[in-house]
Amino acid sequence: ETPAHVSIKTAFCFILLGLATGVPACAQGTFQNLSFESASVPATQPPTDPGPPLDVTIALPGWSAFIGTNQVGTVRYNNATIGTASLSLIGTDAAGLNVLEGNFSALLQAGLHGPGANIPSEVSLRQTGMLPSDAQSLQFKALSYVVGVVPPFSVSVGGQNLVLAVLESTPNFTLYGADVAAFAGATRELRFTVTTPDGRLNNLFLDSIRFGPVIPEPGTVALLAVGAATLLWRVRKRNA
């Protein structure tokens, strides 16, 4: 292949990346394990409950897990509760629970907690790091499996709640995006919180968190598609 062919194919790949993710990923600063793929599940761990809980440092490295204001040291594996507040790591070997992308997703369940399991308690995942210097947006995939119920959840950076926009909606997940340009290059806490004001179980699968440039408008995405098709046609023509 000539250098021109390589350059065209490289540009084509970048356009496809933008179309596939909605926003091309940029550097992720000092944040870790934003896709939850760094889990180190022991080979002896049963694929489904009942099994021993996993240490957070193994299941969700880089993250801190909270039920209410209490930090917890362990999370469930491949298990969803039916009423109590909990955090879980879900793998592709889970029965009846789907991973949103890759090999693992996180599951946040706000519900009842406390000595008598009767106190409505929120759950949250938190991580402090430096946002990329070129970060303009944050995007992530999420899903509720409670039919007809949209679980109340929030995402904050440095204690400030982000205004979320739906970028894509599918049967398997919803892709959300938010403007984080004001925090680019700064060290801040990133927090995902699921709440339950009335004690009802609210669930949220979470995955594929990434920082990126400005979220393109639908018209921009359409232009990218046309550009990708044009580049592909040129590559094929030159190789003919």
C-alpha positions in Angstrom: 0.0 0.0 0.0 1.1 3.6 -0.7 1.3 6.2 2.1 -1.7 7.8 0.5 -3.7 4.6 0.9 -2.7 4.3 4.5 -3.6 7.9 5.3 -7.0 7.5 3.8 -7.7 4.2 5.7 -6.5 5.8 8.9 -8.8 8.8 8.5 -11.6 6.4 7.6 -11.1 4.4 10.9 -11.2 7.6 12.9 -14.5 8.6 11.3 -15.9 5.1 12.0 -14.8 5.4 15.6 -16.7 8.7 15.9 -19.8 7.1 14.4 -19.6 4.0 16.6 -19.3 5.8 19.9 -21.2 9.0 19.1 -18.1 10.9 20.3 -14.5 9.9 19.5 -12.7 9.0 22.7 -9.8 11.2 23.7 -7.2 10.6 26.5 -8.9 9.7 29.8 -6.7 11.7 32.1 -5.7 9.9 35.3 -9.1 8.1 35.7 -8.9 4.3 35.7 -11.1 1.4 34.7 -13.9 3.6 33.2 -15.2 0.6 31.3 -15.0 -1.8 34.3 -12.8 -4.2 32.2 -10.0 -4.2 34.8 -11.8 -6.6 37.2 -9.7 -9.6 38.4 -12.3 -12.2 39.2 -10.7 -15.3 40.9 -10.9 -18.4 38.8 -12.5 -20.1 41.8 -15.3 -17.6 42.0 -18.7 -19.2 41.3 -20.2 -17.8 38.1 -23.4 -16.9 40.0 -24.5 -16.3 43.6 -24.4 -17.8 46.2 -20.7 -16.9 46.2 -18.4 -14.9 48.3 -18.5 -11.1 47.7 -15.6 -9.6 45.8 -13.3 -7.0 47.3 -13.9 -3.6 45.6 -10.2 -3.4 44.8 -10.6 -6.6 42.7 -14.0 -6.1 41.3 -14.0 -2.4 40.6 -10.3 -1.2 40.8 -10.0 2.5 40.8 -13.5 3.1 42.2 -14.9 3.6 45.7 -18.4 2.1 46.4 -20.9 3.7 48.8 -24.2 2.7 50.3 -25.6 5.9 51.7 -22.7 7.7 53.3 -20.9 4.5 54.2 -18.1 3.3 52.1 -18.3 -0.5 51.5 -15.3 -2.8 50.9 -17.1 -5.6 48.9 -19.6 -5.9 46.1 -21.7 -8.8 44.8 -20.8 -10.8 41.7 -23.4 -11.6 39.1 -26.3 -11.0 41.5 -29.1 -8.5 41.7 -31.1 -8.0 44.9 -34.9 -7.8 45.1 -35.2 -4.9 47.5 -32.0 -4.1 49.4 -29.4 -1.5 48.4 -26.4 -3.1 46.7 -23.6 -2.8 44.2 -22.5 -5.6 41.9 -20.1 -6.5 39.2 -21.8 -8.2 36.3 -19.8 -10.5 34.0 -20.7 -12.2 30.7 -21.2 -15.5 32.7 -24.2 -14.0 34.6 -27.5 -15.8 34.4 -30.3 -13.4 33.3 -28.2 -10.3 33.7 -26.7 -8.6 30.6 -23.4 -6.8 30.2 -23.8 -3.6 28.3 -20.4 -3.8 26.6 -17.2 -5.8 26.9 -16.8 -8.4 29.6 -18.1 -6.5 32.7 -20.6 -3.9 33.7 -21.4 -2.3 37.1 -24.9 -2.6 38.6 -26.0 0.0 41.1 -29.2 -0.8 43.2 -30.7 1.8 45.5 -33.1 0.4 48.0 -33.6 -0.4 51.6 -30.6 -0.7 54.0 -29.6 -0.5 57.6 -29.9 -2.7 60.7 -33.6 -3.5 59.9 -33.2 -3.2 56.2 -35.8 -0.4 56.3 -33.9 2.8 55.5 -34.1 4.1 52.0 -30.5 4.3 50.8 -28.8 5.6 47.7 -25.8 3.9 46.2 -22.9 5.5 44.4 -19.6 4.8 42.6 -16.9 7.5 43.0 -13.5 8.1 41.6 -11.2 11.1 41.9 -8.8 11.9 39.0 -7.6 14.5 36.6 -9.9 15.1 33.6 -8.1 15.2 30.2 -6.9 18.7 29.2 -9.0 18.4 26.0 -12.1 17.0 27.6 -15.3 18.6 26.4 -17.8 15.9 27.1 -18.5 12.9 29.2 -20.5 10.0 27.9 -21.6 6.6 29.3 -24.0 3.8 28.6 -26.7 3.0 31.2 -29.8 0.7 31.4 -32.6 0.1 33.8 -34.3 -3.3 33.8 -37.3 -2.2 35.8 -40.1 -2.1 33.2 -41.8 1.3 33.1 -39.6 2.9 35.7 -36.8 5.3 35.0 -34.5 5.1 37.9 -33.6 8.5 39.4 -29.8 8.9 39.0 -27.3 11.7 38.8 -23.8 12.2 37.6 -21.6 14.9 39.2 -18.1 16.2 38.7 -16.6 18.0 41.7 -19.9 18.0 43.4 -21.7 19.7 40.6 -24.5 17.7 38.9 -24.2 17.4 35.2 -27.0 18.1 32.7 -27.5 14.9 30.8 -28.6 14.5 27.2 -29.7 11.3 25.6 -27.5 10.7 22.6 -28.8 7.3 21.6 -31.5 5.0 22.8 -31.5 1.2 22.1 -33.2 -1.8 23.7 -29.9 -2.7 25.3 -28.7 0.7 26.6 -29.1 4.4 26.6 -26.1 6.5 25.7 -25.9 9.7 27.7 -23.7 12.7 27.2 -22.8 15.8 29.3 -20.7 19.0 28.9 -17.6 18.8 31.2 -15.5 21.5 29.4 -15.4 23.6 32.6 -13.5 20.8 34.3 -10.9 20.0 31.6 -7.5 19.5 33.1 -8.7 19.8 36.7 -8.7 17.1 39.4 -12.2 16.4 40.5 -14.4 13.6 41.9 -16.6 11.8 39.3 -19.7 10.3 41.0 -22.6 8.2 39.7 -25.5 8.1 42.2 -28.8 6.1 42.1 -31.4 7.3 44.6 -34.6 5.9 46.1 -36.6 8.5 48.1 -39.4 6.1 48.9 -37.3 2.9 49.4 -38.4 1.4 46.1 -35.6 -0.6 44.4 -34.1 1.4 41.6 -31.5 -0.2 39.4 -28.9 1.1 37.0 -26.5 -0.9 34.8 -23.5 1.3 34.0 -20.7 0.9 31.5 -18.5 2.5 28.8 -17.7 5.8 30.6 -15.4 8.0 28.5 -14.3 11.6 28.0 -14.4 13.1 24.5 -14.6 16.3 22.4 -17.7 18.3 21.8 -20.7 16.0 21.2 -21.7 16.4 17.6 -25.2 17.5 16.5 -27.2 14.9 14.6 -26.5 16.8 11.4 -22.8 16.5 12.0 -23.1 12.8 12.5 -24.8 12.5 9.2 -22.0 14.5 7.5 -19.5 12.1 9.1 -21.4 9.2 7.6 -21.2 10.7 4.1 -17.5 11.4 4.6 -16.9 7.8 5.7 -18.7 6.5 2.6 -16.8 8.8 0.3 -13.4 7.7 1.8 -14.3 4.1 1.5 -15.3 4.6 -2.2 -11.9 6.3 -2.9 -9.9 3.5 -1.2 -11.7 0.9 -3.2 -11.3 2.8 -6.4 -7.6 3.3 -5.9 -7.1 -0.4 -5.1 -9.1 -1.5 -8.1 
